[in-house]
Amino acid sequence: MVPTIDSVVPAAGSASGGELVRVTARGLAIGVDVAFGESRTAVIARRADGAVFVLDVRTPPSPPGPTSLTISNLAADGSPVPGESASAAFRFLRAPIGRESDLTRVVRVLLRMLKDQVLANTSTPVSLDYRETVTTTIPVAKVPSLTVLGPDVRENRLYASSELVERAVQTPGGIEIETLRPPTAVDLRFVLEAVTNSTAEHLELFAALTSFFHRNPYLYIARDPVAPDGDTVRFVLAADGEARAATVQSEESRAGRTDDRRAFEWGLVIRGFPVDEFIAIERARPLASGVDIRIGPAGGRS
């Protein structure tokens, strides 16, 4: 059988590679080889709908310019079948310089929110710590402070694809098709570590952080950092677990002296961070209503 390619979405991608491309084709064998020009690439996911096959592949790094995406059927031994291949046009675009990743933008927005809404509403006295055996002082430390640790990545099945995906896997017995339901997004869990030097500040900072969670059920970032006035992406933001006392390892505590600083830790989770932006945009709409990745007006809420 001779394969044919119906569509390639998107038909262009960054020359730096690493982007997902969805190929719709017909006449494919169990094993296929996909290449962009002379560079072979792996099939990330595969599913069949009757005679139509949908493949998700990741682009390799390539010089900017036009090239071809070629699919070739493979025999049982993994060798290409002569005459059973099809090609479609693809273009590699010059990669933008210094483009900020989505994860970096999410963390930056989170830090700005905590600084503006939590620390700005808590008193910030200045304390000086001195070493008795050293004539110089330790640099000025401002308290209360709020440190963000993480994130840890957790799988969230709420954001899994509603359709089964088939993936070709090479085994000792030959090529086998593995069926799975891959997640389209994950949870990012952070730990907020707060430090104060008085009981009043401790309670004040805890109250400001509690109010922060009540006021901000979502975190918004611009869909396109180059055009921040356009659409936004919304992620669920929530407290994770309970606030608990934390240990402050300072010079005073290590020396056995009384430490007047207080500390507590509280988990924060951002739900629905896309594993891949292309998959999130293509599959978020048909998923359950709990999915909070959406396209809408800037600053709007649904």
C-alpha positions in Angstrom: 0.0 0.0 0.0 1.2 3.5 -0.9 0.8 6.1 1.9 -0.7 9.5 1.3 -0.5 12.6 3.5 -3.7 14.6 4.0 -2.5 17.3 6.3 0.5 18.6 8.3 -0.4 20.9 11.2 1.4 23.2 11.7 3.2 23.3 8.3 6.0 25.4 9.7 8.1 25.4 12.9 11.1 26.8 14.6 14.5 25.9 13.3 15.6 25.1 16.9 13.3 22.0 16.8 11.4 20.4 19.6 7.9 21.3 18.4 5.1 18.9 17.9 3.6 18.4 14.4 0.4 16.5 13.8 0.3 14.5 10.5 -2.9 13.0 9.1 -2.2 10.2 6.6 -3.6 7.1 5.0 -2.1 3.8 3.9 0.3 3.4 6.8 1.9 0.2 8.0 2.3 -0.8 11.6 5.8 0.5 11.5 6.6 3.9 9.9 9.7 6.1 9.5 9.2 9.9 9.6 11.9 12.3 8.5 12.2 16.1 8.0 14.6 16.3 5.1 17.5 14.0 6.0 16.8 14.1 9.7 14.7 11.2 11.1 12.4 11.8 14.0 10.4 9.6 16.4 6.7 9.1 16.4 5.5 10.4 19.8 1.9 9.2 19.5 -0.2 7.4 16.9 -3.9 6.6 16.6 -6.2 5.3 13.9 -9.7 6.4 12.9 -10.8 3.9 10.2 -8.4 4.3 7.3 -7.1 7.6 8.6 -4.0 7.7 10.8 -2.9 10.6 13.0 0.7 10.9 14.0 2.3 13.3 16.5 6.0 13.8 15.7 8.6 16.2 17.1 10.7 18.4 14.8 14.5 18.1 14.8 16.8 21.0 14.7 17.3 22.2 11.1 18.6 25.2 9.1 15.9 27.7 8.3 14.1 27.2 5.0 11.8 24.9 3.1 12.1 21.1 3.4 10.0 18.0 3.1 8.3 15.8 5.7 8.5 12.2 4.5 6.7 9.1 5.8 7.9 5.7 4.8 6.3 2.3 5.6 8.6 -0.2 7.3 8.8 -3.9 6.9 8.7 -6.4 9.9 12.5 -6.2 10.1 12.4 -2.4 10.3 13.7 -1.7 6.8 11.9 0.8 4.5 9.5 -0.8 1.9 10.5 0.3 -1.6 7.9 2.6 -3.2 5.8 3.0 0.0 6.5 6.6 1.0 4.8 10.0 0.8 6.1 13.6 1.3 4.6 17.0 2.2 6.0 20.5 2.3 7.3 21.9 5.6 9.2 25.0 6.5 11.7 25.7 9.3 11.6 29.3 10.5 14.4 31.2 12.0 14.2 30.7 15.8 13.5 33.8 17.9 16.4 34.9 20.1 15.9 34.8 23.8 12.3 33.7 23.8 11.1 33.2 27.4 9.7 29.7 28.2 6.1 29.4 29.4 7.4 27.9 32.7 9.6 30.9 33.3 6.7 33.3 32.6 4.4 31.4 35.0 7.1 31.5 37.8 7.8 35.2 37.1 4.1 36.1 37.3 3.7 34.1 40.5 6.6 35.9 42.2 5.3 39.3 41.2 1.8 38.4 42.6 3.3 37.2 45.9 5.5 40.3 46.2 2.7 42.8 45.4 -0.1 41.1 47.3 1.6 39.3 50.3 4.8 41.0 51.2 3.6 44.5 50.3 0.8 44.0 52.9 3.2 42.9 55.7 5.5 45.1 57.6 9.2 44.8 56.6 11.5 45.9 59.4 15.3 45.5 58.9 17.5 43.4 61.2 21.3 43.2 61.4 23.0 40.0 62.4 26.5 40.2 63.9 29.2 37.6 64.3 31.0 37.9 67.6 34.3 36.5 66.2 34.3 38.6 63.0 34.6 42.3 62.9 32.4 42.7 59.7 28.7 42.2 59.6 26.5 39.9 57.7 24.6 41.8 54.9 21.4 43.4 55.9 18.5 40.9 55.9 14.9 42.0 55.5 12.1 40.2 57.2 9.5 38.9 56.8 10.7 37.0 53.8 8.9 34.6 51.4 10.9 32.0 49.5 9.4 30.0 46.6 10.9 26.5 46.2 10.2 24.2 43.4 8.3 23.3 41.3 7.8 19.5 41.6 5.9 18.1 38.6 2.8 16.0 39.2 0.7 14.2 36.7 -3.0 15.2 36.6 -5.4 12.8 34.9 -8.1 15.5 34.9 -6.2 17.0 32.0 -5.6 13.7 30.1 -6.7 13.3 26.5 -10.2 12.0 26.1 -9.1 9.8 23.2 -6.8 6.8 23.2 -3.5 7.2 21.5 -1.5 4.4 19.8 2.3 4.4 19.8 4.6 2.1 17.9 7.1 0.4 20.3 10.1 -1.7 19.2 10.2 -4.9 21.2 12.4 -8.1 20.8 9.5 -9.7 19.0 9.0 -6.9 16.6 7.0 -3.7 16.4 4.0 -3.6 18.7 1.3 -0.9 19.1 0.9 0.4 22.7 -2.4 2.1 23.6 -2.4 4.8 26.2 -4.3 7.9 27.3 -1.5 10.6 27.7 -1.9 13.6 29.9 -2.0 17.0 28.2 -1.1 18.9 31.3 0.6 18.5 34.7 0.5 20.2 38.2 3.3 22.4 39.3 3.7 22.2 43.1 5.7 24.9 44.9 6.6 25.3 48.6 6.3 28.7 50.1 8.7 29.2 53.0 7.9 32.3 55.2 10.3 33.7 57.8 9.6 36.4 60.3 11.2 37.7 63.5 8.2 38.2 65.7 4.9 36.5 66.5 2.9 39.5 65.3 4.7 39.4 61.9 4.2 35.7 61.8 0.4 36.0 62.1 0.4 39.0 59.8 2.2 37.2 57.0 0.0 34.1 57.4 -3.1 36.2 57.2 -1.8 38.0 54.0 -1.0 34.6 52.4 -4.4 33.2 53.3 -6.1 36.2 51.7 -3.9 35.8 48.6 -5.3 32.3 48.0 -8.9 33.5 48.5 -8.4 36.5 46.1 -6.5 34.5 43.4 -8.2 31.3 42.3 -6.4 31.6 38.9 -3.1 32.7 37.5 -3.0 34.3 34.1 -0.2 34.7 31.6 -0.3 36.1 28.1 -0.7 33.4 25.4 1.9 35.1 23.3 4.7 36.9 25.1 5.4 38.9 22.0 1.8 40.2 22.0 0.9 40.5 25.7 -2.3 42.5 24.9 -3.8 39.5 23.2 -5.4 36.4 24.6 -4.5 34.9 28.0 -4.1 31.4 29.4 -5.6 30.6 32.8 -4.3 28.1 35.3 -5.9 27.0 38.6 -3.9 28.3 41.6 -4.6 26.9 45.0 -3.1 26.1 48.4 -1.8 22.6 48.7 -1.8 20.8 52.1 -1.7 22.7 55.4 0.7 25.4 56.7 3.2 23.9 59.1 6.0 25.2 61.2 9.5 25.1 59.6 13.0 25.0 61.1 15.2 28.1 60.6 18.9 27.1 60.4 20.6 30.3 61.4 24.0 31.1 62.9 22.3 31.6 66.3 20.5 28.2 66.3 23.6 26.4 65.2 25.5 28.0 68.0 22.9 27.0 70.6 21.7 30.5 71.2 18.0 31.6 71.2 16.7 32.3 67.7 13.8 34.8 67.7 12.8 34.1 64.1 9.6 32.2 63.2 9.0 30.2 60.0 6.2 28.2 58.4 5.8 26.4 55.1 2.8 26.1 52.8 2.3 24.3 49.6 1.0 26.1 46.4 -0.1 24.3 43.3 -0.7 25.5 39.8 -2.9 23.1 37.9 -3.2 22.5 34.2 0.3 23.5 33.0 0.5 22.1 29.4 3.0 19.3 28.7 3.1 20.8 25.2 1.5 24.0 24.0 0.3 22.5 20.7 -1.4 19.5 22.4 -3.1 21.8 25.0 -4.5 24.2 22.3 -5.7 21.3 20.1 -7.3 19.1 22.8 -8.4 21.4 25.7 -11.7 22.3 24.2 -13.2 18.7 23.9 -12.1 17.7 27.4 -14.2 17.9 30.6 -15.4 21.2 32.0 -12.7 21.1 34.7 -10.0 22.0 32.2 -9.0 25.6 32.7 -6.8 26.1 29.6 -8.9 28.3 27.4 -8.8 31.0 24.8 -10.5 34.3 25.9 -10.2 38.0 26.2 -7.2 39.4 28.1 -7.9 39.6 31.8 -11.4 38.0 31.3 -12.7 35.1 33.4 -15.2 32.4 32.5 
